[in-house]
Amino acid sequence: MNREDLGRVGIWTFAFDGQPATRVREAAAEIEELGYGAIWYGEAFGRDSVGQAWLLLEATRRTVVAAGIANIAFRDPIAMAGAERTLGEAFPGRHLLGLGGHRVNAEAGETDGYAMPPIGRPVPMMRGYLEAMDAVPAHGPVPAAAPRRVLAALGPRMLELAAERTWGAHPYFVPVEHTARAREILGPDAFLGVEQAVVPDTDLERARDVARAHVGMYVQAAPHQRANVERLGYGEDDVFGGPGGGPADRLVDAIVAYGDTETIAGRVREHLAAGADHVCLQVLTADPAALPLEEWRELAPAVL
């Protein structure tokens, strides 16, 4: 797999989790026909990352399918290494494994009412996980070429680890200024694939409401995302100073691109100019469970 295999623009979505397998296959095939170079998906309490990858890879012929990300708290390194080899051998050059997970922390926590045990500090834990994956012996077919991996890296130390031990980084929930900093840390050779949330809606008030809800969910409930925007100079007023105590316009507008398709295409160009190799667009709508097929179709001519 080379950078060119992903193209400059892909699709990122959580919406597959709420859809039956048949619908996911149909949507994936259409995304490929629209010309997007990669399909990225997250992992939470829907389909597991490995099963989702297989479903999407079988439904497409040439598109790169990327885990963005597979959560290392959910899976032993032995299981992850075996799955990576299987997918890489069955679909040569088309599976990109993103690793990360905000549930990797030093303290126990809770997500959706599910108790998550403490498993270690993020950077040492990720380094150990990668080393453990590499040490797993192979007792079956392996890919002809080593599979590609990226890390869900935000802070400087995780970005450094991504450059040192993997193909590159997949930052999520970041403004353009983070892309520029990430490229400086990664250096010129590492892959940088950036997620960009978008609301393709010319009703700007409605679009900003959708964007504000998305931003608020992350900065007020995910400590690692709040810490990242604070490193970039967004303070408490940006996080809590907006309508109803939500995020203020400055932060919302930095994280989410909204408006017409040309405005969104402009944000893609900004990330590419700042050093991104690839930008994957997460379309936000008022119904997060719905597949945004119309929006994917509308965006394609502008961004591809």
Long-range contacts (C-beta under 8 A, 24 or more apart in sequence): 1-64, 1-93, 1-94, 1-96, 1-145, 1-148, 3-191, 3-277, 3-278, 5-37, 5-64, 5-93, 5-94, 6-37, 6-38, 6-64, 6-66, 6-96, 6-193, 6-277, 6-278, 7-35, 7-36, 7-37, 7-38, 7-278, 7-304, 8-37, 8-268, 8-272, 8-277, 8-278, 8-279, 8-304, 9-36, 9-37, 9-268, 9-278, 9-279, 9-280, 9-281, 9-303, 9-304, 10-36, 10-37, 10-38, 10-39, 10-40, 10-64, 10-66, 10-193, 10-278, 10-279, 10-280, 10-281, 11-36, 11-38, 11-39, 11-40, 11-280, 11-281, 11-282, 11-283, 11-296, 12-40, 12-41, 12-42, 12-68, 12-195, 12-280, 12-281, 12-282, 13-39, 13-40, 13-41, 13-42, 13-282, 13-283, 13-291, 13-292, 14-41, 14-42, 14-44, 14-46, 14-282, 14-288, 15-288, 15-289, 15-290, 15-291, 15-292, 16-41, 16-46, 16-47, 16-52, 16-56, 16-291, 17-44, 17-46, 17-47, 18-46, 18-289, 19-291, 21-55, 23-291, 24-55, 24-56, 24-59, 25-55, 25-58, 25-59, 26-59, 27-291, 27-293, 28-55, 28-56, 28-59, 28-60, 28-63, 29-59, 29-60, 30-293, 30-296, 30-297, 31-60, 31-63, 31-296, 32-60, 32-61, 32-62, 32-63, 34-296, 34-297, 34-300, 34-304, 35-300, 35-304, 36-63, 36-296, 36-300, 36-304, 37-63, 37-64, 37-278, 38-63, 38-64, 38-65, 38-66, 38-96, 38-193, 38-278, 38-280, 39-63, 39-64, 39-65, 39-66, 40-66, 40-67, 40-68, 40-98, 40-170, 40-193, 40-195, 40-280, 41-66, 41-67, 41-68, 42-68, 42-69, 43-67, 43-69, 43-70, 43-71, 43-74, 44-71, 44-111, 44-112, 45-111, 45-112, 45-114, 48-74, 49-74, 49-75, 50-83, 50-87, 53-87, 53-95, 54-87, 57-87, 57-90, 57-91, 57-94, 57-95, 60-94, 62-94, 63-94, 64-94, 64-95, 64-96, 65-91, 65-94, 65-95, 65-96, 66-95, 66-96, 66-97, 66-98, 66-150, 66-170, 66-193, 66-280, 67-96, 67-97, 67-98, 67-99, 68-98, 68-152, 68-170, 68-172, 68-195, 68-280, 69-98, 69-99, 69-100, 69-101, 69-151, 69-152, 69-170, 69-172, 70-97, 70-98, 70-99, 70-100, 70-101, 71-100, 71-101, 71-103, 72-99, 72-100, 72-101, 72-104, 72-125, 72-126, 72-129, 73-101, 73-103, 73-104, 73-116, 73-119, 74-101, 77-129, 77-132, 77-133, 77-136, 78-132, 78-136, 80-129, 80-133, 81-132, 81-133, 81-134, 81-136, 82-136, 84-133, 84-147, 84-149, 85-138, 85-140, 85-141, 85-142, 85-143, 85-147, 86-140, 87-147, 88-142, 88-143, 88-145, 88-147, 89-141, 89-142, 89-143, 92-143, 92-144, 92-145, 93-145, 95-147, 96-148, 96-149, 96-150, 96-167, 97-147, 97-148, 97-149, 97-150, 98-149, 98-150, 98-151, 98-152, 98-170, 99-126, 99-129, 99-130, 99-149, 99-150, 99-151, 99-152, 99-166, 100-126, 100-151, 100-152, 100-153, 100-170, 101-152, 102-222, 102-223, 102-224, 102-225, 122-158, 122-224, 123-157, 123-158, 123-161, 126-151, 126-158, 126-161, 127-161, 127-165, 130-165, 130-166, 148-191, 150-191, 150-193, 153-182, 154-178, 154-224, 154-225, 154-228, 155-227, 155-228, 155-231, 156-185, 159-185, 159-186, 160-185, 162-186, 162-190, 163-187, 163-189, 163-190, 167-191, 168-192, 168-193, 168-277, 169-193, 170-194, 170-195, 171-195, 173-197, 173-218, 173-225, 173-228, 173-255, 174-228, 174-255, 175-229, 175-232, 175-254, 175-255, 176-254, 176-267, 176-270, 176-271, 176-274, 177-232, 177-254, 177-274, 178-228, 178-232, 179-271, 179-274, 179-275, 179-276, 180-274, 180-275, 181-232, 182-275, 183-274, 183-275, 183-276, 184-275, 191-277, 191-278, 192-275, 192-276, 192-277, 192-278, 193-276, 193-277, 193-278, 193-279, 193-280, 194-271, 194-276, 194-278, 194-279, 194-280, 195-279, 195-280, 195-282, 196-257, 196-267, 196-268, 196-271, 196-279, 196-280, 196-281, 196-282, 197-255, 197-256, 197-257, 197-281, 197-282, 197-284, 198-256, 198-257, 198-258, 198-264, 198-267, 198-281, 198-282, 198-283, 198-284, 198-299, 199-256, 199-257, 199-258, 199-259, 199-283, 199-284, 199-285, 200-258, 200-259, 200-260, 200-261, 200-264, 200-283, 200-295, 200-298, 200-299, 201-258, 201-259, 202-259, 202-260, 204-258, 204-259, 207-258, 207-259, 208-249, 208-252, 208-258, 210-258, 210-284, 210-285, 210-286, 211-252, 211-253, 211-255, 211-256, 211-258, 211-284, 212-242, 212-243, 212-246, 212-247, 212-252, 213-246, 214-255, 214-256, 214-284, 215-246, 215-247, 215-251, 215-252, 215-255, 215-256, 216-242, 216-246, 216-247, 219-247, 219-251, 220-246, 220-247, 229-255, 256-284, 261-298, 261-299, 261-301, 261-302, 261-303, 262-302, 264-299, 264-302, 264-303, 265-302, 265-303, 268-303
